[in-house]
Amino acid sequence: MKKHKMVCLGVAAVVSGLLAGSLRGQEVTTMQAFMRQKLVYSKNVIEGITLERPEMVITNGVKLMAMTKSNLWMKLSVQGFYDKTWKYQDEVVALTAQARLTNNVGMLKAFANMTASCIDCHQVYRPAQATNILGALVKRQDAPDAVNAKR
């Protein structure tokens, strides 16, 4: 059990470091703020597992699930996004089910699966996001030339 607590604390430290150091000094978009809130709930799940407080895991699991049903989440639709969302939701349900059973080892495994589904989704979504950003930059760079050519 001590080993599981150490793993949880290590993951919590990494997540906290990412939260503290990410995008320092940059403007934060609505989506970035949304995803940071998701990280806060995930951190609280880790804390609940570590402190053996299943009610904390359930509370934050419910909040994570609610986020996946929000308008902001659903606007992310890239190919395959909904399938990944359903997979993530299944993992959150499994996590809260283990918390209701007060199965700490089960919660830890379910949290690992939930995190893996986050990473899987980001591997699909991030490239699409980068493509959209590059497309917007190219359009912006082309726009002044088109405006000047008409004058």
N, C-alpha and C positions, 0 to 999 in steps of 0.2 A: 504494500500500500504506500510505503514511503517513496518508492520509485515513481509511482504514478503521480504523487504530489509534486515531486521534483520536476517531472516532465511538464506538468501543468504550469508550475511556476516559471519554467523556462520559456514556454510558449507565451505566457502572459507578459514576460519581460520583453520578448521580441515584438509582440503586438503593441505594447506601450511605447517602445522605442520608435516604431514606425509611426504611431500616432503623433508623438512629440516632434519628430524630425521631419515629417513629410510636409512639403510645400511651404516651408517657413519663408515668410516675406513675400509670398505670392498671393494673388487674389484667388479666393476659393469659389468655385462654381457651386451651384445648387446641388449638382450630382456629387461633387466631392464632399460636401457637407453631409449629404445623405449617406454616402458610403462610410464616412468617418463615424456617423452615428451607429451604423451597422457594426463597425469595429468595437465601439463602446459596449454594445450589447454582447458581442462575442467575448470581449474581455470579462464582462460580468458573468458569463457562462463559465469561463475558465475559473474565475474566482469561486463561484458556487461549487464547482467540482472539487477544487482544491480544499475548500473549507468544509466540504461535505454538507452543503446547504442546498438540497434539491429544490427547495422553494425558489431559490435565487435562479437556478437553472431554468425552472419552469417559467418564471416571470419573464426572463430575458428571451427564452425560446419563443414565447408568445409574441413578444415585441418583434423579434426577427421575422416571424411568420407574417405579422401584420405589415411589415415593410414590403414583403413580396407581393402584397395585394394592393399596394398604393399606386396612384396614377404615375408617379415619377418612375417607379420600378418598371411598370408596364410600357413606358415610352421607350425603353431600351431595345425594343424588338429588332434584333438582327437574326439572320437565319439560324435556327436551332435554339434560340434564346428561351422559348417557352418550354421546350423539352428539358433544358438545363434548370429552369426555374422549378419545374415539377419535381425534378430529382432533388434539388436543394430543399424544397418543401417536405419531401418524404424524409430527408435526413433530419430536418428540424423536428418533425413529428416523432421520429425514432428517438431523438435526444430527449424530448419531453416525456416520452413513454418510459424511458429508462430512469428519468428523474422521479417520476411518479412511483416507480418500483423501488426507489432509493438504492439503485444499483450503481455505485460509484464507478466501478470498472466498465460497466455498460455505458454510462454517461461519457466516460473518457473516449471509448471506442466510437460512440455515436458522434461525439464532437469532432473527432479526427475525420470521420466520413463526411460530416457537414463541411468542414474546412476544405477537404479535398474537392468537394463539389463547387465551392467558391472559386478555388484555383482553376478548376476545369472551365468554369464559365468565363473567368477573366482571360484565359488563354484564347477564347473565341472572341470575346467582346473587345478586348484591348486592341487587337489588330484592326478591327472594324472602326473603332474610335480613332485610331491613328490615321486611317485612310480618310475618314471624314474631315479631320483637322487639316491634313495635307491638301485635300480638295478645296477646302475653304481658303487656304493660303494661296493656292494657285489662282483661284478666282479673284482674290483680292489683289494679287500682283498684276494680273491681266487687266483689271478694271481701270486703273489710271491711264494706261496706254489707249484703251478703247475710248475713254472720255476725251483724251487729248487729240486723238485722230479725228473726232467729229468736229472739233472746233476749227 
